[in-house]
Amino acid sequence: MEIMELSLPASNPLVHAYLTDPLNMKLFFDYHPHHRDVFQKRYEKLKVRNFERDKLVHYLFQYHKRFDQADLSLQNIEKLKDPKSVVVVGGQQAGLLTGPLYTIHKIISILTLAKQLQEQLGVPVIPLFWIAGEDHDFEEINHVYVYQNERIQKKAISQVPSKKQMVSNIEIDKSKCRRWFKEIIETYGETEHTNLILNILEELLDRSRTYVEFFEQIVMTLFHNSGLVLLNSADKGLRKLEKSHFRKILHQNEKIYEAVEKQQQLLRQNSFQPTIEMKQHSANIFIHYDDERFLLLRDQNKFVIPEIDLKLTKEELEERLEHSPNSFSNNVITRPIMQELLLPTLAFIAGPGEIAYWAELKGAFHVCDLDMPPVIPRLNMTILERHIETDIEELNLSLDEIFHQKIKQLKENWLREKEPLYFEPLVEEAKEKIEQIHSQLREAALEIDKSLEPLLKKNAYFIESQLSFIQHAVKKKVNEKFEAELNKFKRIECSLAPNGLLQERVWNIFYYLNKYGLDFLKLLQQETYTFNGKHKVVKI
């Protein structure tokens, strides 16, 4: 493997500013991500804080016993008893077959930074992946994209939950899931690795009851030799550790709401747009009722859930928390605070969307007497296969122009260079001239008889359609002449810029595992990466 770095502009202006000029982002973040002493400063802050390490270790140890080949993970969990130990954490939803590639890239980012910081600081740094099992939008995680029948298709599992449940509570219809992932793998084509992958997925599905468990089993199998530690934010066992933290968040819920509003106003004053849509009077906590999840709102001196006409006093809410902590869960605002209260977080690995919304949370952290941890942009990667690289070379293109321009435009430019006469502008020019002449004829005819107008319009449309017919006929001949080269453009676009997006936002890791084997991920982890905000092109 070989890595090439490219500077790609972020689509979000705030993320672009954070990547290019983080010093000026101190209004929104507590730490400069590229400052020389950032992690030493953060570590000194963590040393004076207290964490319930023994309870956390006991919980994580019991949780990870379900996984095979988890010895290194269990060793890392044991290290958390050491008061000098810290974690590098990042999280994601539990996507089917791990979801888009950026989930894998985030895990590799966590593992890589944890290893680098352990060497730098000389203390145990544990890689921890936080699964957002609390989320209830099943449609966000129920699919992958494949290339089939000459186009990119979204393949969703046919199971549809009847309620707005947390993903952690949705039981898998195993027959549908088995049929679904077999169809997915089939689109990748049969290789020497296909049967092994299908057998592994069958076995992991048999061990799983819910979609989150299936996700966990896959992640722990793919990264079994890494020491990665998992934490499911929706697990019932975790709620016992979180109970006192939920109480703190509830006590401060109004101040947290006001702090986020203030931070959003600050963003607007600096020409940035907030991304969090905070419902008016939100307590930023969800309550679970009849296996569904509802946002808790403030209404004067009470807390309410309008959808089910539930009203609770502060005392009643605290009593519910004491006796039923499993009926509480965090939202996008309070989950990062809960993470900070639970874990000695040395660094938080964030994707572009997370960087954008964490910029709205600085005040909320401070309300809870916390610093926001250093927010480190995850590694952004594109995997460049050898046959795609060959296509690029044969078309005399560069990676830089492929990532900075639309493939369609590059293709049009290439055709213009190859064709002695660029035909499309001639047709457009002819259409304009003929329309001018025809317009004069229509005006003259209408002076004779106004009833001719429909016929004249139909005639004008017919003439234009005939010119379009010529244009399409010539284009077809050009495409036939350069069919091999145009297919190369198509392959490049499909691999590197599917649907006009970065590869990591569309394709799934199992395409590469099916083609190159399970060691592919191991090789990907062994590469040396620099957290400099640049896009990594990994040549394989």
Sequence and secondary structure as in RCSB ss.txt:
>XXXX:A:sequence
MEIMELSLPASNPLVHAYLTDPLNMKLFFDYHPHHRDVFQKRYEKLKVRNFERDKLVHYLFQYHKRFDQADLSLQ
NIEKLKDPKSVVVVGGQQAGLLTGPLYTIHKIISILTLAKQLQEQLGVPVIPLFWIAGEDHDFEEINHVYVYQNE
RIQKKAISQVPSKKQMVSNIEIDKSKCRRWFKEIIETYGETEHTNLILNILEELLDRSRTYVEFFEQIVMTLFHN
SGLVLLNSADKGLRKLEKSHFRKILHQNEKIYEAVEKQQQLLRQNSFQPTIEMKQHSANIFIHYDDERFLLLRDQ
NKFVIPEIDLKLTKEELEERLEHSPNSFSNNVITRPIMQELLLPTLAFIAGPGEIAYWAELKGAFHVCDLDMPPV
IPRLNMTILERHIETDIEELNLSLDEIFHQKIKQLKENWLREKEPLYFEPLVEEAKEKIEQIHSQLREAALEIDK
SLEPLLKKNAYFIESQLSFIQHAVKKKVNEKFEAELNKFKRIECSLAPNGLLQERVWNIFYYLNKYGLDFLKLLQ
QETYTFNGKHKVVKI
>XXXX:A:secstr
 EEEEE    SSHHHHHHHH GGGGTTT SS TT TTHHHHHHHHHHTS   HHHHHHHHHHHHTTSTT HHHHH
HHHHTTSTT EEEEEEE   GGG BHHHHHHHHHHHHHHHHHHHHHSS EEEEEEE TT   GGGTSEEEEEETT
EEEEEE S   SS   GGG B  HHHHHHHHHHHHHHT   TTHHHHHHHHHHHHHT SBHHHHHHHHHHHHTTT
TT EEEETT HHHHHHHHHHHHHHHHTHHHHHHHHHHHHHHHHHTT        TTEEEEEEEETTEEEEEEEET
TEEEEGGGTEEEEHHHHHHHHHH GGGEEE TTHHHHHHHHHS EEEEEE HHHHHHHTT HHHHHHTT     E
EE   EEEE HHHHHHHHHTT  HHHHHHS HHHHHHHHHHHH SS HHHHHHHHHHHHHHHHHHHHHHHHHH G
GGHHHHHHHHHHHHHHHHHHHHHHHHHHHHHTHHHHHHHHHHHHHHSGGGS GGGT BHHHHHHHH THHHHHHH
HS    SS EEEEE 
